[in-house]
């Protein structure tokens, strides 16, 4: 069969909403795009553990401590499912982790911002997980089967995290003046970076068109961003807080909120490695990996010893 | 305070402080699967601590006729009031230190909780029953790691031996009774040593002999590390007195 025919069968499947599975023929670019996107997503889960892990030792109550630990642990679990999904496309976990550490692979830039106060735990849950969910709900219907199935599981946990984040801010919003200030300050700092999570404007995005044709993505960056603004602009009222955008205003004719211009210079700067925590995040991952090397070697050495002993017994 | 309250606080503090130490691994583990595993154990320990704190709070509230919460006990008591076993507060050195401490700790915790389960105090007995299921998994997980590291590479063997030198002097405290303890801990030592030896034999490790044993945690005399743990753990409750979180 010619490449052209294979491509036609492939696109027909996608058009008919049949999932692409690991053993199916797929264009090389489709494989690469999925590896890039899934591994980037996995790395985001793993690097994302750091800013929240930062507050585990200081969580203000036993209940909050347990919730936060469980949340960070869920992210490790998400990382695992996603690395496994990417492995079905022929990329090894080791390779993906090396690519993260060398800077070749990216992760979501949002995690290059620092978590400065306890309120950031709530704001990250509500805004960052909230933004991630919109993307992830869409990805539950992505065309690559293993990725879509991983996303279904992840979405259930993520929406729980978002509710927890919101609830934690709600408590602060009803608390002392210092807590309310802490809450507003966290929203002010996380709002714009959260909007940047949807990526460049559609007019500037290089990967969007092909990804939509292949149904890897089903909505554009701008569509998702608008959906997010509309959702958060309503929820923030329940907190009695505000979003730091003087241009935020309901537009009756569009039936959407209008909002101000994102600082794209900041966005590209953080992407390029100049965010407040880019270096620290990567260093923390590399350190954990390097300091764990002897542990992984010992586990391998022990399991091969055990194997050869049991072989000797059988013989 | 009554012996039962002191005993309950000792168990609560012990679980909390080890949970706090283990939680330092979260997001920094040697491999993703093990990051998840140690974090599971952390969550179990925090959960156990909460059961004990809640029960202690209930007892104290009754006896002093005021309302005390689990968080008041965890976040507003100071170094000399904490009764945790010293071994819990030692800084994490490396993975060998963490798994070996967990193994020593959980192996003793199982024996202690099996006694606690028989206690006439139905609440303590119920907490013990629930925790024992978790502890058995902690022993399984940590003993497998002790064997793996003992019988793994030369480096892992060196590291676990180094951890052994650091930790062993803190295991004697398990069996030294505090004046308020409602469980007789001395007689548990023999059984504990046997369970350690069984795993050590498989791991190729030797039990140290004639080592001086440190103690004091149960009666509030701690290492210098505890103050730092508490200042981090209690920071928000101290900075914003009376706030709800």
Boltz contact constraints between the chains, C-beta under 6 A:
constraints:
  - contact:
      token1: [A, 49]
      token2: [B, 27]
      max_distance: 6.0
  - contact:
      token1: [A, 50]
      token2: [B, 27]
      max_distance: 6.0
  - contact:
      token1: [A, 53]
      token2: [B, 26]
      max_distance: 6.0
  - contact:
      token1: [A, 53]
      token2: [B, 27]
      max_distance: 6.0
  - contact:
      token1: [A, 56]
      token2: [B, 23]
      max_distance: 6.0
  - contact:
      token1: [A, 56]
      token2: [B, 26]
      max_distance: 6.0
  - contact:
      token1: [A, 57]
      token2: [B, 232]
      max_distance: 6.0
  - contact:
      token1: [A, 58]
      token2: [B, 232]
      max_distance: 6.0
  - contact:
      token1: [A, 58]
      token2: [B, 235]
      max_distance: 6.0
  - contact:
      token1: [A, 60]
      token2: [B, 236]
      max_distance: 6.0
  - contact:
      token1: [A, 60]
      token2: [B, 245]
      max_distance: 6.0
  - contact:
      token1: [A, 61]
      token2: [B, 71]
      max_distance: 6.0
  - contact:
      token1: [A, 61]
      token2: [B, 245]
      max_distance: 6.0
  - contact:
      token1: [A, 62]
      token2: [B, 50]
      max_distance: 6.0
  - contact:
      token1: [A, 62]
      token2: [B, 70]
      max_distance: 6.0
  - contact:
      token1: [A, 62]
      token2: [B, 74]
      max_distance: 6.0
  - contact:
      token1: [A, 64]
      token2: [B, 245]
      max_distance: 6.0
  - contact:
      token1: [A, 66]
      token2: [B, 46]
      max_distance: 6.0
  - contact:
      token1: [A, 69]
      token2: [B, 23]
      max_distance: 6.0
  - contact:
      token1: [A, 69]
      token2: [B, 42]
      max_distance: 6.0
  - contact:
      token1: [A, 69]
      token2: [B, 43]
      max_distance: 6.0
  - contact:
      token1: [A, 72]
      token2: [B, 26]
      max_distance: 6.0
  - contact:
      token1: [A, 73]
      token2: [B, 36]
      max_distance: 6.0
  - contact:
      token1: [A, 73]
      token2: [B, 39]
      max_distance: 6.0
  - contact:
      token1: [A, 76]
      token2: [B, 32]
      max_distance: 6.0
  - contact:
      token1: [A, 76]
      token2: [B, 35]
      max_distance: 6.0
  - contact:
      token1: [A, 76]
      token2: [B, 36]
      max_distance: 6.0
  - contact:
      token1: [A, 80]
      token2: [B, 32]
      max_distance: 6.0
  - contact:
      token1: [A, 118]
      token2: [B, 236]
      max_distance: 6.0
  - contact:
      token1: [A, 175]
      token2: [B, 243]
      max_distance: 6.0
  - contact:
      token1: [A, 175]
      token2: [B, 244]
      max_distance: 6.0
  - contact:
      token1: [A, 176]
      token2: [B, 243]
      max_distance: 6.0
  - contact:
      token1: [A, 179]
      token2: [B, 243]
      max_distance: 6.0
  - contact:
      token1: [A, 288]
      token2: [B, 28]
      max_distance: 6.0
  - contact:
      token1: [A, 292]
      token2: [B, 30]
      max_distance: 6.0
  - contact:
      token1: [A, 292]
      token2: [B, 31]
      max_distance: 6.0
  - contact:
      token1: [A, 294]
      token2: [B, 155]
      max_distance: 6.0
  - contact:
      token1: [A, 295]
      token2: [B, 30]
      max_distance: 6.0
  - contact:
      token1: [A, 295]
      token2: [B, 95]
      max_distance: 6.0
  - contact:
      token1: [A, 296]
      token2: [B, 31]
      max_distance: 6.0
  - contact:
      token1: [A, 297]
      token2: [B, 153]
      max_distance: 6.0
  - contact:
      token1: [A, 298]
      token2: [B, 148]
      max_distance: 6.0
  - contact:
      token1: [A, 298]
      token2: [B, 149]
      max_distance: 6.0
  - contact:
      token1: [A, 298]
      token2: [B, 152]
      max_distance: 6.0
  - contact:
      token1: [A, 298]
      token2: [B, 153]
      max_distance: 6.0
  - contact:
      token1: [A, 298]
      token2: [B, 156]
      max_distance: 6.0
  - contact:
      token1: [A, 299]
      token2: [B, 148]
      max_distance: 6.0
  - contact:
      token1: [A, 301]
      token2: [B, 152]
      max_distance: 6.0
  - contact:
      token1: [A, 301]
      token2: [B, 153]
      max_distance: 6.0
  - contact:
      token1: [A, 302]
      token2: [B, 148]
      max_distance: 6.0
  - contact:
      token1: [A, 302]
      token2: [B, 151]
      max_distance: 6.0
  - contact:
      token1: [A, 302]
      token2: [B, 152]
      max_distance: 6.0
